[in-house]
Amino acid sequence: MPIEPTENIWMDGELVPWAEARIHVLTHSLHYGMGVFEGIRAYETERGPAVFRLTDHIERLFASARILMMEIPYTVEELVAAVKETVRVNGLASCYIRPIAFYGYGEMGLNTLPCEVHVAIACWPWGAYLGDDALTRGVRMKISSWSRHDHNTMPPAAKTTGNYVNSSLAKVEALKAGYDEAIMLNAAGFVSECTGENIFVARRDVLLTPPMAAGALEGITAHSVTTIARDLGLEVRSEFLARSDLYTAEEMFVCGTAAEVSAVNSVDDRPIPCPGPKTLAIADEFTRAVRGRVDAYKDWCEHV
């Protein structure tokens, strides 16, 4: 989906025009993939735009940086304020937000210790990542031939730029084969996650989701969905899943900031009932929650 330019991007403490938000071709992170980022959404509410779980996202950005031994030259509070400012000056009622911290130009080689860290925040209008009808139509998926990277190879707990080479390979493979999205297995053959979404499977009235140990990113949307599901009276468990557990699912959905809650209609051409009642109930409550319409979850909405 093409990016729709907005007016300004926040870069290292200053708002600059969209077209002037540039970096040097010898920027360290461009060459070595050493950067951390977040995907965040702001939604229109009765009180104006509100960023969904903004502080949680920025705290995860700092956690990713800590894993990389990257020192972000701002506090969590400063970047939370910067995100709100960026959304506000661009006059967007709802949008996708991309903060990124990266090593800049000036040092070349694998040693990041002398490199300066830069931070940028951009936002723009963006619809549902897997399609506006992904909840009702469902998403067609395949198991990727690419394995999810290991905790001692490329730490999946960190949302790093370089990690997403793994996801891009799987995504393109799936699209070229005629599917909408790919599912990644870890080296042991257990289900990890999709290329950018966490996975939930309904079996015998229980919602199952792969544990972080399987290589899944600790998703903020997944945490929200788990909370909503339990508040709706559903049992949610974190368990290792084999690919056959997906084939026999009573219903299945994936979730993430970009994808929101999207139903799955098949895996490797094995049909899955879609959309399932649990998926619809959770998606409906999530849609209301992100727009500040559920009192129990209003703290998740940080108003601009």
C-alpha positions in Angstrom: 0.0 0.0 0.0 1.6 3.3 -1.1 2.6 5.8 1.6 0.5 9.0 1.5 2.9 11.9 2.4 2.0 14.2 5.2 3.4 17.6 6.1 6.1 17.0 8.7 8.4 14.3 10.2 10.0 14.6 13.6 13.8 14.1 13.3 16.1 14.5 16.3 14.0 17.0 18.1 12.8 19.1 15.1 9.9 19.0 12.7 11.1 19.0 9.1 9.1 19.0 5.9 8.3 15.4 4.6 10.5 15.7 1.5 13.4 17.0 3.5 13.5 14.1 6.0 16.7 12.6 4.5 19.7 10.6 5.6 23.2 10.0 4.1 23.7 7.0 1.8 26.5 5.8 4.2 24.2 5.8 7.2 25.4 2.8 9.4 22.0 1.2 9.9 21.3 1.2 6.2 24.3 -1.0 5.7 24.0 -3.3 8.7 20.4 -3.3 9.8 21.1 -2.1 13.3 18.0 -0.1 14.1 14.9 -0.4 16.2 11.4 0.7 15.3 7.7 0.6 16.3 4.4 0.5 14.5 1.7 2.4 16.3 -1.8 3.7 15.4 -3.8 6.7 16.3 -7.6 6.5 16.1 -10.3 9.1 15.9 -12.3 9.3 19.2 -15.0 11.5 20.6 -12.2 13.6 22.3 -10.1 13.8 19.1 -7.2 11.6 17.9 -5.8 9.2 20.5 -2.7 7.0 20.1 -3.3 3.4 21.1 -1.1 2.2 23.9 1.5 4.8 23.0 3.7 4.5 26.1 3.7 0.7 25.9 5.0 1.0 22.3 7.7 3.5 23.2 8.8 1.4 26.2 9.1 -1.6 23.8 11.2 0.6 21.5 13.6 1.2 24.4 13.6 -2.5 25.3 14.6 -3.4 21.7 17.4 -0.8 21.9 18.6 -2.3 25.2 18.9 -5.7 23.6 21.1 -4.1 20.8 23.1 -2.1 23.4 21.8 1.1 21.6 21.5 4.2 23.7 18.5 6.3 22.6 19.3 9.9 23.4 15.8 10.7 24.7 13.6 9.6 27.5 10.4 7.6 27.1 8.4 10.6 28.1 10.2 12.8 25.5 9.4 10.4 22.6 5.8 10.0 23.8 5.4 13.8 23.6 7.2 13.8 20.2 4.7 11.3 18.8 1.7 13.3 20.0 3.3 16.5 18.5 3.9 14.8 15.2 0.3 13.6 14.9 -1.1 17.0 16.0 0.9 19.1 13.6 -0.1 16.9 10.7 -3.8 17.3 11.5 -4.6 13.6 11.3 -7.7 12.2 13.0 -6.3 8.7 12.6 -3.0 7.4 11.2 -0.2 4.9 11.3 2.9 6.1 13.2 6.5 4.9 12.7 9.2 5.8 15.2 12.7 4.6 14.4 16.0 4.8 16.1 19.1 4.2 14.0 22.9 4.6 13.8 23.9 7.5 11.6 26.6 8.5 9.2 30.2 8.9 10.4 31.5 5.5 11.3 31.7 2.4 9.0 32.2 -1.2 10.2 30.4 -3.5 12.5 31.4 -1.7 15.7 28.4 0.4 16.7 29.9 1.8 19.9 31.2 5.0 18.3 28.1 5.6 16.2 25.6 8.4 16.9 22.0 7.4 17.4 19.3 9.3 15.6 15.5 9.1 16.1 12.7 9.9 13.6 8.9 9.8 13.8 6.6 9.8 10.8 2.9 9.4 10.5 0.5 9.0 7.6 -3.0 7.6 6.8 -3.0 3.9 6.4 -5.8 1.3 6.2 -5.8 -2.3 7.4 -2.5 -4.0 6.4 -4.1 -7.3 5.2 -7.1 -5.6 3.5 -10.2 -3.8 4.7 -12.2 -7.0 4.4 -9.6 -9.2 6.1 -12.0 -9.7 9.1 -15.0 -10.8 7.1 -13.4 -12.4 4.1 -10.4 -13.9 5.9 -6.8 -14.2 5.0 -5.3 -17.0 2.9 -2.0 -18.3 4.5 0.8 -20.7 3.8 3.6 -22.1 6.0 6.8 -20.5 4.8 9.8 -22.4 3.7 11.8 -19.8 5.7 12.3 -20.5 9.4 11.9 -17.9 12.1 15.3 -16.9 13.4 16.5 -18.2 16.7 16.9 -16.4 20.0 20.7 -16.8 19.9 20.9 -15.8 16.2 18.8 -12.7 15.7 16.9 -12.0 18.9 13.1 -12.0 18.0 12.3 -10.2 21.2 13.8 -7.1 19.7 11.8 -5.2 17.0 14.9 -4.5 14.9 15.2 -3.4 11.3 17.5 -6.3 10.3 15.2 -8.9 11.8 12.7 -8.1 9.1 14.8 -9.5 6.3 13.5 -12.8 7.6 9.9 -11.6 7.4 10.3 -10.0 4.0 11.6 -13.2 2.5 8.6 -15.1 3.8 6.1 -12.4 2.8 7.3 -12.2 -0.8 7.4 -16.0 -1.1 3.7 -16.2 0.1 2.5 -13.4 -2.2 4.3 -14.8 -5.3 2.6 -18.2 -4.5 -0.8 -16.5 -4.5 -1.4 -16.3 -0.7 -2.0 -13.2 1.4 0.5 -13.9 4.3 3.0 -16.4 5.6 3.3 -18.3 8.8 6.8 -18.8 10.2 7.9 -21.9 12.0 10.9 -21.9 14.3 13.9 -24.2 13.9 12.2 -26.9 16.0 9.1 -26.8 13.7 6.8 -25.1 16.1 4.5 -22.2 15.0 6.1 -18.8 15.8 4.2 -16.0 14.2 3.3 -14.5 10.8 5.6 -12.0 9.1 4.2 -9.2 11.2 1.3 -10.6 13.2 0.7 -12.8 16.3 -1.4 -15.9 15.8 -4.4 -17.1 17.8 -6.1 -20.5 17.3 -9.5 -21.6 18.7 -9.7 -25.3 19.6 -12.2 -26.9 22.0 -13.4 -23.5 23.2 -9.9 -22.4 24.2 -7.8 -19.7 22.5 -4.2 -20.8 22.0 -1.3 -18.6 21.0 2.4 -19.5 20.6 4.7 -18.5 23.5 7.5 -15.9 23.2 9.9 -18.9 23.5 8.7 -20.0 20.0 10.2 -16.9 18.5 7.1 -14.7 18.5 7.4 -10.9 19.2 5.7 -9.9 22.4 2.8 -8.1 20.6 1.1 -5.1 22.2 -2.0 -5.8 20.1 -1.8 -9.5 21.1 -1.7 -8.5 24.8 -4.8 -6.2 24.2 -6.6 -9.1 22.4 -5.8 -11.5 25.2 -7.1 -9.1 27.8 -10.3 -8.5 25.8 -10.8 -12.3 25.2 -10.5 -13.1 28.9 -12.8 -10.2 29.8 -15.3 -11.8 27.4 -15.1 -15.0 29.4 -12.8 -16.9 27.0 -9.8 -19.0 28.2 -6.5 -18.0 26.6 -3.4 -20.1 26.9 0.1 -19.8 25.6 1.2 -23.1 24.1 3.6 -24.5 21.5 1.7 -25.3 18.3 2.5 -27.6 15.5 1.4 -26.8 11.9 -1.3 -29.5 12.2 -2.8 -27.5 15.0 -3.5 -24.8 12.5 -5.0 -27.2 10.0 -7.5 -28.5 12.6 -8.4 -25.1 14.1 -12.0 -24.3 14.8 -11.3 -20.7 13.9 -8.1 -18.7 13.6 -7.1 -15.0 13.6 -4.0 -12.9 13.6 -3.4 -9.5 15.1 -0.9 -6.7 15.1 -0.9 -2.9 14.9 -0.9 -2.8 11.1 -3.3 -5.8 10.6 -5.5 -5.1 13.7 -7.6 -8.2 14.0 -7.8 -10.3 10.8 -9.5 -13.6 10.4 -7.8 -16.6 8.7 -9.8 -18.6 6.1 -7.2 -21.2 5.3 -3.7 -22.5 6.0 -1.9 -24.4 3.2 -5.3 -24.7 1.4 -6.9 -26.4 4.5 -10.1 -24.4 5.0 -10.8 -22.9 8.4 -14.3 -21.7 9.4 -14.2 -17.9 8.9 -15.0 -15.6 10.4 -15.6 -17.4 13.7 -17.8 -16.1 16.5 -14.9 -15.7 18.9 -12.9 -13.7 16.3 -15.9 -11.5 15.5 -16.6 -10.8 19.2 -13.0 -10.0 20.0 -12.6 -7.8 16.8 -15.7 -5.9 17.6 -14.6 -5.1 21.2 -11.1 -4.2 20.0 -12.5 -1.8 17.4 -14.5 -0.1 20.1 -11.6 -0.1 22.6 -9.1 1.6 20.2 -11.6 4.4 19.7 -12.1 5.0 23.4 -15.6 3.5 23.6 -15.0 0.9 26.3 -14.6 2.4 29.8 -12.5 -0.6 31.0 -9.8 0.1 28.3 -9.8 3.9 28.1 -6.4 4.0 29.7 -5.1 2.4 26.5 -6.0 5.6 24.5 -3.5 8.4 24.9 -5.1 11.6 23.6 -3.1 13.9 21.4 
